[in-house]
Amino acid sequence: MRLHRNLVFAVIDGLNLIFNEGEYADKVVEKLLKRDKRWGARDRAFVAETTYDIVRWKRLYAEIAEVKEPFTRDNNWRIFAVWATLKGITLPDWKQLEGTPTRRIKGRFDELSKIRKFKESIPDWMDKVGEKELGTGVWTKELHALNQQASVILRINSLKSNKKEVQRILAENEIEALPVKGYPDALQLTERANVFTNDAFKNGMFEVQDASSQKVAAFLDVAPGLRVVDTCAGAGGKTLHLAALMENKGQIIAMDIYGNKLKELKRRAKRNGAHNVETRWIENNKVIKKLHNAMDRVLIDAPCSGLGVLRRNPDAKWKLQPEFLDDIKKTQQQILQDYSKMVKAGGKMVYATCSILPSENQEQVKVFLTSEAGKEFTFVKDEKVLSHESGFDGFYMALLERKK
Ligand SMILES: C[S@@+](CC[C@H](N)C(=O)[O-])C[C@H]1O[C@@H](n2cnc3c(N)ncnc32)[C@H](O)[C@@H]1O
């Protein structure tokens, strides 16, 4: 591979924004890709993937490069040089890369790869939490899986299309997509590609959604005609899937505490042809109270640490703080207590997270079931999806039923 100066400069600028200015990697990459209209698919892939790779391996690379935060521009160049050396790329004779100690980099890599927190590039506190909660064996395998690049998975919107039709349209654009065994609505791209510019996407025929995430709406056991509330709907990934599973019949109320996310949800619902979705901003608890004992199904896709989705969101390793984890667990329990009241007798509820930590998952459900509100419910089943076992994101989902 030959390095191109303007692409590498874009990566260095991006790293500065992410590491020093606290900006989010996905937003930064989005901005970088708008920089030069002449960049082709390969150039864009280089900028995006290199930036994500360096964010993912920040601790390991910084340790090898012997630099400490806050990183200067020179430090970011040194980190980049580590990335390029370990990729086996011949370094060009640019002044920023002069004197790169290639052999020392390889030696330090071998040394540091013997220590998990460096090998898997993770903060000490997170490594300790993961090991404590999952045990050494499972955590080591899971952490390794969470550091791999995620493949692109589509969820075919059955309101508008089917797998065969989407495969055919993508093939016309030289994009190959294959079915995924065990995931009825999923197609997996054999190579990463930008599908958002494709007409099939613009016409709502599919959404980009990880295979594990596609399990959640189906877990709620919905059917056409039911009254369903998606309590933490965000921009509506699961809401749209619910609408498709319900064949646009019945009612879906999508809620969130952030109104701007619901605006985006509305746009997506329109594109998807999902007509049975209405949004309600959770301005105060009255919004919830109005629906007490009224819903056939309640989905709680709870806010969480996001430790199950590090493959697609590697900067969460550096942004997440132990205090946030403590706070979010309190929020999760409060949400379970408050929103479960919307389930009517005989109705069902799913509690889900994109975390792999038992303390955010089965332990929350256990605490809920022994509480006053939880005594109304019986536990039906749960599923703990680990990335190293499934090959997709880490997720948790539990199905509970309210007693008649
Ligand atoms: C895991 S995300 C939801 C993702 C979304 N369901 C999807 O499939 O695209 C969790 C959501 O919970 C929202 N949230 C946080 N605290 C909340 C609360 N107390 N009540 C309702 N929603 C909340 C966040 O704004 C966020 O959109």
The ligand as an ORCA input file, in Angstrom:
! r2SCAN-3c Opt
* xyz 0 1
  C     -29.902      2.031     23.398
  S     -30.491      3.598     22.987
  C     -31.883      3.248     22.001
  C     -31.641      2.775     20.624
  C     -32.905      2.632     19.829
  N     -33.929      1.885     20.524
  C     -32.635      1.992     18.486
  O     -32.957      0.807     18.301
  O     -32.129      2.678     17.603
  C     -31.226      4.163     24.459
  C     -32.115      5.361     24.324
  O     -32.667      5.651     25.596
  C     -32.862      7.052     25.694
  N     -33.055      7.347     27.134
  C     -32.138      7.643     28.071
  N     -32.739      7.812     29.266
  C     -34.053      7.593     29.078
  C     -35.199      7.631     29.922
  N     -35.105      7.915     31.205
  N     -36.401      7.388     29.355
  C     -36.520      7.109     28.043
  N     -35.479      7.062     27.206
  C     -34.268      7.303     27.714
  C     -31.661      7.624     25.017
  O     -31.913      8.923     24.560
  C     -31.428      6.629     23.871
  O     -32.034      7.087     22.699
*
